[in-house]
Amino acid sequence: MTTAMPRLSGVRLSSPLFYILRRPASTSPLRLAVPLPATRSLTTTSSSPPGRKPAQWPRHFRSILYAIIFGLFGYHSIDRIVDQFAGPVYQPDTPEDQEAQRQIREQFDKLNIVKELRENPEFVEWEAYGNFSPEEKRKRLTTGGLRGSRALSSQRVFWNERDKTAISVLFLGNGIDGWPGVVHGGALAILLDEGMGRVALRCVPARTGLTANLNIDYRKPVLSGQFCTVTAKYVPEKSNDRKAAIKGEIRDSMGRLCTEASALFVVPRTLTLRKLGDGF
């Protein structure tokens, strides 16, 4: 029996930047700023000495100058528009960040998928790295450097022991963007590596291991300012006591498939690793 993937209907903080970028480009002011070539005079009078051509560098210099001026103007205009619609990025643990996280948690509890998973007796829920101390959390990437409303917030794990499947639900802040409003692909890779590794370590007897390889296919952009799900499932036919094959995917708040992945985790023979326990 495979675990059904419910449709996720969360709160999406949409950005009108897409509509701004879709507007047809107007005539470039650089075309109007460049003077037309001078017409040839029919008179025999010449202001330039015989045998010499007028210098051309001032004309090119003006074109370059106009390009720099209008380029800087456009850059700062777009930058202000992005800041206005994407929202501020709060530093972790500040009063503003704490208030933002409180609102995110309220939205989290209202998500349909969260309600469905909590009502399903086959799933057990816990906070990601809930068995780690605050000091230990700060030393880890997703609970340390990427903590807070700006990055990864309200990450909860739902584990199905029978299907060996974990579904993580979390909020993606606008501090992990690559292109404005779009989550960086590296951040998605981190989520997949952790989510799939969480399943792998629960499926090998040693209860520990390392990532041997991770293959990712990016299907659709993942927009920031929304909730997403990271699903990881054990593949028993490709696994044994010392390695675990895992399939993974990321879906956005509308339930659309955005990223697919496959990974192999192995138990090292010569390296002793700490067992992370059941609540990571």
Secondary structure, DSSP 8 states (H G I E B T S, - for coil): ---------------THHHHHHS-----HHHHHS-------SSS--SS-TT-----HHHHHHHHHHHHHHHHHHHHHHHHHHHHHH-----TTSHHHHHHHHHHHHHHHH-HHHHHHHH-TTEEEEETTTTS-HHHHHTSIIIIITBSTTSEEEEEEEEETTTTEEEEEEEE-GGGBSSTTBB-HHHHHHHHHHHHHHHHHHHSTTS--EEEEEEEEE-S--BSSEEEEEEEEEEEEEEETTEEEEEEEEE-TT--EEEEEEEEEE--SS-------S--
